[in-house]
Amino acid sequence: MQAIQTKYIGPRNVRGSRVKAWTPGGSSITLHWDSSKDSDDNHVAAARALCEKLKWDGRWIGGGTKCGSVFVCDDIHWRTEFVVAR
């Protein structure tokens, strides 16, 4: 089963806020935090961008954790679709 984790990275002296998505296998992507989106949408955007980078398809189910979000692939035979538990 494929999984993606995401987390918020606060601003630093040089960079603004970001959101990072990564896989247990070590692939990752980091996006600038989009203040026009809410927190869930920023985490979904990062997970979606990582799926596009890895050419992963499927229906992704997501939910919050203490440190961010986790998304798991429900079925790799569907086109990419995200469902976020709120």
C-alpha positions as CSV (number, residue, x, y, z in Angstrom):
1,M,0.0,0.0,0.0
2,Q,1.3,3.5,-0.9
3,A,1.3,6.3,1.7
4,I,2.2,10.0,1.8
5,Q,2.8,12.0,4.9
6,T,2.7,15.8,5.0
7,K,3.7,18.4,7.5
8,Y,3.8,22.2,8.0
9,I,7.2,23.9,8.1
10,G,7.2,27.3,9.8
11,P,8.9,30.4,8.4
12,R,12.7,30.8,8.8
13,N,14.9,33.8,8.3
14,V,15.4,33.1,4.6
15,R,12.2,31.2,3.6
16,G,8.5,31.6,4.3
17,S,6.2,28.9,5.5
18,R,6.1,25.6,3.5
19,V,4.4,22.3,3.4
20,K,6.4,19.1,2.8
21,A,5.1,15.8,1.5
22,W,7.1,12.6,1.6
23,T,6.8,8.8,1.2
24,P,8.3,6.1,3.4
25,G,10.6,5.3,0.5
26,G,12.3,8.7,0.7
27,S,10.7,10.6,-2.2
28,S,9.6,14.2,-1.2
29,I,8.4,17.5,-2.4
30,T,8.2,20.9,-0.6
31,L,5.8,23.6,-1.6
32,H,5.4,27.2,-0.5
33,W,2.4,27.6,1.9
34,D,-0.5,29.2,0.1
35,S,-2.1,31.6,2.5
36,S,-5.2,31.8,0.2
37,K,-5.9,28.1,1.1
38,D,-6.8,26.6,4.4
39,S,-4.5,24.1,6.1
40,D,-6.2,21.0,4.7
41,D,-6.0,22.3,1.2
42,N,-2.3,23.1,1.5
43,H,-1.6,19.5,2.7
44,V,-3.7,18.1,-0.1
45,A,-1.9,20.2,-2.6
46,A,1.5,18.9,-1.4
47,A,0.3,15.3,-1.5
48,R,-1.2,15.8,-5.0
49,A,2.1,17.4,-6.3
50,L,4.1,14.4,-5.0
51,C,1.6,12.0,-6.7
52,E,2.2,13.9,-9.9
53,K,5.9,13.8,-9.5
54,L,5.9,10.1,-8.9
55,K,3.2,9.4,-11.5
56,W,1.0,7.7,-8.9
57,D,-2.7,7.3,-9.6
58,G,-5.4,6.3,-7.3
59,R,-8.1,7.4,-4.8
60,W,-6.3,8.9,-1.8
61,I,-7.9,9.0,1.6
62,G,-6.5,11.5,4.0
63,G,-6.7,12.4,7.6
64,G,-5.0,14.6,10.2
65,T,-2.2,13.6,12.6
66,K,-0.5,15.3,15.5
67,C,2.2,16.5,13.1
68,G,0.3,17.0,9.8
69,S,-1.6,14.6,7.5
70,V,-1.4,11.1,6.1
71,F,-2.8,10.0,2.8
72,V,-3.1,6.3,1.8
73,C,-4.0,5.0,-1.6
74,D,-7.3,3.2,-1.6
75,D,-7.1,1.8,-5.2
76,I,-4.3,2.4,-7.7
77,H,-6.6,1.7,-10.7
78,W,-8.6,5.0,-10.4
79,R,-7.4,8.4,-11.5
80,T,-6.0,10.6,-8.8
81,E,-8.7,11.8,-6.4
82,F,-8.3,13.1,-2.9
83,V,-10.8,12.6,-0.1
84,V,-10.0,14.4,3.2
85,A,-11.6,13.5,6.5
86,R,-12.6,16.6,8.4
